[in-house]
């Protein structure tokens, strides 16, 4: 997936100031069912395209602490 000027990027509320920031485009996700995700430090870099259901499971896992502490 390539970045689009129509994507409205939002930084994750779980991103800290330590350089581990991700952004996603919720408006695109709600329309297409695909969640675009990118590294906020590299806004012109690659964009991952994740199915909305998979992204929701991932976010639930992060909230539950299933991936350990960073």
Buried (B, 14 or more C-beta within 10 A) or exposed (E): BEBEEEBEBEEBEEEEEEEEBBBBBBBBBEEEEBBBBBBBEEEEEEBBBBEBEEBEEBBEEEEEEEEEEE
